[in-house]
Amino acid sequence: MNVNYNQVRVYRPFIGPFDPCPPMMYRSYVVPPNQYITFQPMNWPQFSLQEALTRGTLWPHLFSPYNPNRSEQEGGA
């Protein structure tokens, strides 16, 4: 099974003429990998135990990295 897709979706929100907030040109969201997989095939490759505990899943196809895109000014770490 070749799971080769982009998990990040980008869209351009509607900006009304009387919108009081400064416009954000593009917004993005992440679609979790389990939305693409309808069933779990047999004999899927697995991470080692230590790597599975680090990544939060046993199967590489269900791994979704978390990359916060907030700056320190916005309250991110």
ROTI-595960 format. One record per residue: residue number from 1; residue in one letter; x, y, z of N, C-alpha, C in turn. Coordinates in nm, 4 decimals. Layout:
! ROTI-595960
NODE, NUM, A, X, Y, Z, X, Y, Z, X, Y, Z
...
//
This chain:
! ROTI-595960
NODE, 1, M, 0.0856, -0.1184, 0.0000, 0.0000, 0.0000, 0.0000, 0.0891, 0.1233, 0.0000
NODE, 2, N, 0.0718, 0.2073, -0.0960, 0.1521, 0.3287, -0.1053, 0.0690, 0.4464, -0.0550
NODE, 3, V, 0.0982, 0.4904, 0.0644, 0.0276, 0.6041, 0.1211, 0.1162, 0.7256, 0.0988
NODE, 4, N, 0.0937, 0.7925, -0.0121, 0.1760, 0.9066, -0.0477, 0.0826, 1.0245, -0.0767
NODE, 5, Y, 0.0472, 1.0984, 0.0242, -0.0471, 1.2076, 0.0100, -0.0023, 1.3225, 0.0987
NODE, 6, N, -0.0548, 1.4358, 0.0717, -0.0229, 1.5532, 0.1513, -0.1322, 1.5699, 0.2566
NODE, 7, Q, -0.0946, 1.5719, 0.3828, -0.1923, 1.5812, 0.4906, -0.2376, 1.7246, 0.5167
NODE, 8, V, -0.1665, 1.8212, 0.4637, -0.1989, 1.9615, 0.4896, -0.2834, 2.0164, 0.3756
NODE, 9, R, -0.3962, 2.0754, 0.4092, -0.4837, 2.1387, 0.3111, -0.4768, 2.2898, 0.3334
NODE, 10, V, -0.4797, 2.3656, 0.2257, -0.4714, 2.5111, 0.2321, -0.5924, 2.5692, 0.1613
NODE, 11, Y, -0.6511, 2.6717, 0.2213, -0.7636, 2.7386, 0.1568, -0.7538, 2.8880, 0.1810
NODE, 12, R, -0.8259, 2.9626, 0.1032, -0.8293, 3.1081, 0.1161, -0.9668, 3.1473, 0.1710
NODE, 13, P, -0.9728, 3.2017, 0.2921, -1.1036, 3.2355, 0.3505, -1.1643, 3.3588, 0.2839
NODE, 14, F, -1.2949, 3.3682, 0.2947, -1.3655, 3.4845, 0.2424, -1.3327, 3.6062, 0.3292
NODE, 15, I, -1.3010, 3.7166, 0.2657, -1.2738, 3.8420, 0.3362, -1.3802, 3.9415, 0.2923
NODE, 16, G, -1.4700, 3.9752, 0.3840, -1.5780, 4.0670, 0.3516, -1.5302, 4.2113, 0.3475
NODE, 17, P, -1.6057, 4.2975, 0.2818, -1.5647, 4.4371, 0.2707, -1.5685, 4.5109, 0.4052
NODE, 18, F, -1.6458, 4.4631, 0.4999, -1.6570, 4.5305, 0.6298, -1.5966, 4.4464, 0.7422
NODE, 19, D, -1.5068, 4.3558, 0.7090, -1.4425, 4.2698, 0.8079, -1.3483, 4.3542, 0.8940
NODE, 20, P, -1.3675, 4.3575, 1.0279, -1.2845, 4.4422, 1.1132, -1.1449, 4.3841, 1.1396
NODE, 21, C, -1.1249, 4.2567, 1.1109, -0.9955, 4.1942, 1.1382, -0.9030, 4.2086, 1.0179
NODE, 22, P, -0.7730, 4.2145, 1.0428, -0.6805, 4.2175, 0.9287, -0.6906, 4.0863, 0.8508
NODE, 23, P, -0.6842, 4.0924, 0.7198, -0.7051, 3.9708, 0.6401, -0.5907, 3.8717, 0.6535
NODE, 24, M, -0.6267, 3.7443, 0.6608, -0.5298, 3.6349, 0.6548, -0.5446, 3.5765, 0.5149
NODE, 25, M, -0.4399, 3.5839, 0.4372, -0.4518, 3.5431, 0.2980, -0.4799, 3.3936, 0.2824
NODE, 26, Y, -0.4096, 3.3087, 0.3563, -0.4289, 3.1648, 0.3443, -0.4334, 3.1021, 0.4831
NODE, 27, R, -0.5164, 3.0012, 0.4982, -0.5246, 2.9243, 0.6221, -0.5016, 2.7787, 0.5868
NODE, 28, S, -0.4619, 2.7008, 0.6843, -0.4365, 2.5598, 0.6568, -0.4891, 2.4738, 0.7718
NODE, 29, Y, -0.5096, 2.3479, 0.7406, -0.5495, 2.2494, 0.8408, -0.4920, 2.1145, 0.8007
NODE, 30, V, -0.4857, 2.0232, 0.8949, -0.4280, 1.8912, 0.8714, -0.5400, 1.7878, 0.8702
NODE, 31, V, -0.5391, 1.7026, 0.7694, -0.6332, 1.5911, 0.7610, -0.5614, 1.4681, 0.8166
NODE, 32, P, -0.6143, 1.4044, 0.9209, -0.5457, 1.2889, 0.9789, -0.5396, 1.1725, 0.8805
NODE, 33, P, -0.4322, 1.0938, 0.8868, -0.4155, 0.9848, 0.7904, -0.5237, 0.8782, 0.7977
NODE, 34, N, -0.5886, 0.8612, 0.9114, -0.6918, 0.7572, 0.9203, -0.8148, 0.7909, 0.8354
NODE, 35, Q, -0.8242, 0.9114, 0.7813, -0.9350, 0.9466, 0.6936, -0.9184, 0.8853, 0.5547
NODE, 36, Y, -0.7971, 0.8443, 0.5205, -0.7694, 0.7854, 0.3900, -0.7697, 0.6337, 0.3918
NODE, 37, I, -0.7628, 0.5743, 0.5102, -0.7474, 0.4296, 0.5218, -0.8795, 0.3719, 0.5706
NODE, 38, T, -0.9456, 0.2938, 0.4853, -1.0781, 0.2420, 0.5210, -1.0698, 0.1176, 0.6086
NODE, 39, F, -0.9635, 0.0381, 0.5939, -0.9436, -0.0786, 0.6794, -0.7941, -0.0998, 0.6960
NODE, 40, Q, -0.7565, -0.1733, 0.7969, -0.6151, -0.1976, 0.8239, -0.5734, -0.3286, 0.7568
NODE, 41, P, -0.4904, -0.3204, 0.6533, -0.4476, -0.4427, 0.5845, -0.3607, -0.5314, 0.6744
NODE, 42, M, -0.3556, -0.6578, 0.6416, -0.2707, -0.7506, 0.7165, -0.1242, -0.7261, 0.6805
NODE, 43, N, -0.0360, -0.7574, 0.7740, 0.1093, -0.7506, 0.7550, 0.1591, -0.6104, 0.7210
NODE, 44, W, 0.1030, -0.5114, 0.7834, 0.1516, -0.3749, 0.7656, 0.2876, -0.3603, 0.8316
NODE, 45, P, 0.3765, -0.2775, 0.7775, 0.5039, -0.2541, 0.8453, 0.4794, -0.1852, 0.9795
NODE, 46, Q, 0.5660, -0.2132, 1.0757, 0.5500, -0.1567, 1.2089, 0.6798, -0.0892, 1.2528
NODE, 47, F, 0.6639, 0.0152, 1.3353, 0.7797, 0.0782, 1.3987, 0.8323, -0.0153, 1.5067
NODE, 48, S, 0.9571, 0.0047, 1.5465, 1.0087, -0.0663, 1.6633, 0.9329, -0.0148, 1.7857
NODE, 49, L, 0.9403, -0.0869, 1.8959, 0.8647, -0.0483, 2.0149, 0.9031, 0.0917, 2.0626
NODE, 50, Q, 1.0329, 0.1209, 2.0699, 1.0775, 0.2526, 2.1170, 1.0314, 0.3633, 2.0222
NODE, 51, E, 1.0425, 0.3397, 1.8925, 1.0001, 0.4413, 1.7964, 0.8486, 0.4587, 1.7983
NODE, 52, A, 0.7749, 0.3505, 1.8179, 0.6285, 0.3593, 1.8264, 0.5858, 0.4421, 1.9470
NODE, 53, L, 0.6543, 0.4250, 2.0597, 0.6222, 0.5046, 2.1780, 0.6567, 0.6517, 2.1554
NODE, 54, T, 0.7623, 0.6776, 2.0802, 0.8013, 0.8160, 2.0522, 0.7034, 0.8827, 1.9569
NODE, 55, R, 0.6608, 0.8106, 1.8543, 0.5747, 0.8682, 1.7509, 0.4259, 0.8610, 1.7842
NODE, 56, G, 0.3885, 0.7768, 1.8775, 0.2482, 0.7696, 1.9185, 0.1640, 0.6736, 1.8371
NODE, 57, T, 0.2253, 0.5956, 1.7499, 0.1520, 0.4950, 1.6732, 0.2469, 0.3814, 1.6370
NODE, 58, L, 0.1911, 0.2641, 1.6182, 0.2714, 0.1483, 1.5831, 0.2977, 0.1406, 1.4331
NODE, 59, W, 0.2077, 0.1976, 1.3525, 0.2157, 0.1831, 1.2078, 0.2608, 0.3127, 1.1417
NODE, 60, P, 0.3632, 0.3061, 1.0568, 0.4123, 0.4270, 0.9900, 0.3067, 0.4969, 0.9044
NODE, 61, H, 0.2140, 0.4209, 0.8468, 0.1113, 0.4818, 0.7615, 0.0135, 0.5678, 0.8399
NODE, 62, L, 0.0048, 0.5468, 0.9713, -0.0867, 0.6268, 1.0529, -0.0159, 0.7397, 1.1269
NODE, 63, F, 0.1119, 0.7585, 1.1007, 0.1879, 0.8639, 1.1676, 0.1618, 0.9974, 1.0999
NODE, 64, S, 0.1345, 1.0981, 1.1805, 0.1135, 1.2336, 1.1310, 0.1967, 1.3274, 1.2183
NODE, 65, P, 0.3031, 1.3856, 1.1628, 0.3874, 1.4730, 1.2443, 0.3129, 1.5999, 1.2842
NODE, 66, Y, 0.3416, 1.6480, 1.4017, 0.2800, 1.7710, 1.4514, 0.3827, 1.8825, 1.4402
NODE, 67, N, 0.3523, 1.9813, 1.3611, 0.4411, 2.0960, 1.3426, 0.3631, 2.2232, 1.3740
NODE, 68, P, 0.3728, 2.2732, 1.4956, 0.3018, 2.3974, 1.5261, 0.3614, 2.5123, 1.4451
NODE, 69, N, 0.2757, 2.5955, 1.3911, 0.3235, 2.7065, 1.3095, 0.2997, 2.8420, 1.3782
NODE, 70, R, 0.2810, 2.8381, 1.5085, 0.2613, 2.9635, 1.5820, 0.3945, 3.0217, 1.6232
NODE, 71, S, 0.4023, 3.1520, 1.6221, 0.5249, 3.2172, 1.6688, 0.5138, 3.2423, 1.8195
NODE, 72, E, 0.6216, 3.2850, 1.8811, 0.6188, 3.3101, 2.0247, 0.5278, 3.4272, 2.0579
NODE, 73, Q, 0.5099, 3.5200, 1.9651, 0.4210, 3.6330, 1.9895, 0.2756, 3.5892, 1.9992
NODE, 74, E, 0.2413, 3.4799, 1.9300, 0.1035, 3.4309, 1.9308, 0.0771, 3.3354, 2.0454
NODE, 75, G, 0.1770, 3.3089, 2.1281, 0.1564, 3.2227, 2.2429, 0.2107, 3.0835, 2.2240
NODE, 76, G, 0.2784, 3.0568, 2.1137, 0.3360, 2.9254, 2.0907, 0.4669, 2.9101, 2.1668
NODE, 77, A, 0.5111, 2.7883, 2.1802, 0.6358, 2.7623, 2.2517, 0.7548, 2.7683, 2.1600
//
